[in-house]
């Protein structure tokens, strides 16, 4: 099964591209969005045009739309794009785009102020394709633009890869982006609901209403379960 059909099937099954456990997803998606929102607020970049790489159901594109004049929201999954278009049809400055590859997008060089990639690059398992994608991003970014990369970064190689995802350590990500002409501007740690749960998540799980939802989770929308650590990197040119 190719990558596009894999994600189409998952979106049909779960309705989004987040965690498969609906209880985790309900907490995690909000936590991710608040974190990205805070990071974007701290950045000194122009707020003209941005690319949401792997937009999924469009939640991060909607967040970006409140900060930037134009948002290009890309995904290889037609099913995901259809959900995103319907969910955020009231937002006028988002252009939802489905293509087989981000390399197929007709974007002028040096035209993007920010690229956001939330747990997407790790799904590019081919090393050559990954390098080509990041190099493409470098060419499309404005000279003072940056890319926010939110990825799983395990400390060791044990049990790192899956059939649809490749896990790289922080040092490996740093090396890959450096080879493509980026430099690390900042980085932040992030909780993991299984391996490193934060206190607020633990309290959330103890809530009786959450336990009730967990019992009936088969009737709710959910997506893929991934057990590893998160880290958010900001790379600039």
N, C-alpha and C positions, 0 to 999 in steps of 0.2 A: 504494500500500500504506500502511495507517495504521501509526502507531507501535507499537501493540500487536502486530499481526501481524508487523511487522518483527522485533521482539525474540523473538517465539515461533519464527519461522523460524531465527533465529540460534542460539537455545538448542537447538533440535532438531539443528542442524548441528554445533555445537561443544560443547555440554554445559555452558556457562557464559556469562557476559557480559563476559569479560576480553579480553585481546589475542588476535588470531587466530594469531599465532606462538606455538606451544606452548612453545618454549624461553624466549621473553620472559615469557610468562605464569607459568611455574614460578618465576621469580625475582621478577617484579613483584608478584604477589599477596601474597607473603610480605613484601616490602618495604613495600607499602601498609599491610598489617595491623599490622606492627610500628610503623610511623610513627603510625598512628591510635591504637594502644594507648598509645604514649608521650604523645601529646597529651592523650588522655582522662585519663590518670593525673595530668597537670599541672593539670587544670581543677578549680576549686573550685565545683562544682555539686552539687545533690542527686542521689542515685543511685536515684531512684524509677522514673520512666517515661521511656523514650526511643523515638524513631522512627528506624528505618533506612529512609530514602527511596530506593527502587530497590534492594532487597536482593539481587536477582539470585539466585545460588545459595546465599545465606545466610551466607557466611563472616563478614561484618562483624556480622551479627546475633548469631552465636555468640560473637564477641568481646565485644559489648555485654552479652550475657547473663551474663557473668562479673562485670560491674561494676554492672548495674542490676537492680532487682527485677522489672521488666516491660519487655519489648521488643516493640514493634509493628514488624513487618517487612513493608513494603509493596512490591509490584511490580505493574506492569500486565500482565506476562507470566505467563500461567497455567503455561506450561512451566517457567519459572524457579521459580515458587512450588512446583510439584510436586517439583522436584529438591531445593529447599531443605528442604521438609517431610520428605522421605525421608532426606536427609543428616543432618539435625539433629533427628530425631524423639525422640531421647533427652533433649533439653533442654526442660524443662518451662515455663520462663518466657518463651518466644518465641511470639508469636501471628503466624503467617504469614497475610497478607491479600492477596488479589488483587482489584483494582478497576480500572475504566477510567481513573480519575483519583484522585490523592491527595485531591482536594477532596471526594470521595465518602465519605471516612472519617468516621465519627461519633466525633470526639474533642472532649472538653470544652475550652473556652477556658482558657488559663493552666494546663494540666495536664501539659505536657511539660517535662522538665528539660534534655533535649538532643535535637537533631535531627542526624543524620549523613547527608550527601549526598556520595557518592563518584562522581564523573564522571557525574552524572545531570542536573543542571540545564542543562548545555550541550546536552542533547538536546531541550530545549524550545525550538524555533526561533521560535515565535510570541511576540513581545514582550509582548503583553497577557496571554497565558497564563502566561508566566514571572513577571510582576509579581503576578498573582493567586495564584500558587503561593507565592511568597515572603511575600506579605501574609498568606496563610493560615497559614504557619509562624509568623509574628510573633504572630498571634492565639492560636495553640495553645501557644506557649511560656510557661512561668512567667516572672514579671517579672524574675528573675535567671537565666533559662535562656539557652542559646546554641546556635548551629548551627555545625557544622564542615562547611566546603565544600571539597571536593577537586576542582579543575577544571583543564583545560588553559587556559593563559593566554599566547598568543603575543604577542610584542612589537610586531608590526605586523599590518596587515590583509591582507597578501599571502597568498593561498592559505589563508584561514582557515576557510572553511565547506565542509561536505560535504553530501551529500543527506540525511543523518540527524543532523547535528550543527552547532551554531553555536558558534564560538570567540570568546570575548570577552577583551579585555586585562584586566590587573589593575585598571586605573583604571575600566574599564567595569563590572566586577563591583562595585567599591567604590561607584560611583554608583548602580547598581541597588539594592543593599542599603540604602544610605543613604536613598533615596527611599521604601523600605518600612519605615523606622523602626529600622533596625539601625545599630550602630556597630562599627567594626573593633576587635577586641580584640587580635588577633595574626595574624601570617602567617609561613609557612615556605616555602622553596623545596624542590623535589623533583627528583630526577634524571629524565632522559628516556632510554630505552634507545637511541634513534636520534640525537636532536639534542644531548643532553648526558649521555652515559653516565658514571656514576661509576666509580671505580677498582674497587670490588668487583664491579660488573657486568661490567666488561671482563675481570677475572680469571675470573669465572664462565663467560663465553663461550669463553675459551681452554681450559677444561677438556675433556679428550678425551671424557669421557662426555657432555658437553653437545653436542659436535660429532656424536657418534653419534646422540643424540636428534634433532638437527636434520635428519640424513639421513633419519630415519624419521618425520618430523613429520606426514606425511600419515596415519599410523596413530594419531595422538594427538588428544586433544580440544584445540581452540583456538578463538579468537573474533576480533573485529574489530581490524584494524591501524589505529592512529591515530598520526600523527607530529606532535607538538607538545610544548610545555613544560607541566609540571605546577606548580601552586601550591596550597597548602592554606591556606585562610582560616578564621579563627574570628570569627564575628560574634555580638555579644550585644545585648540590648535596652537 
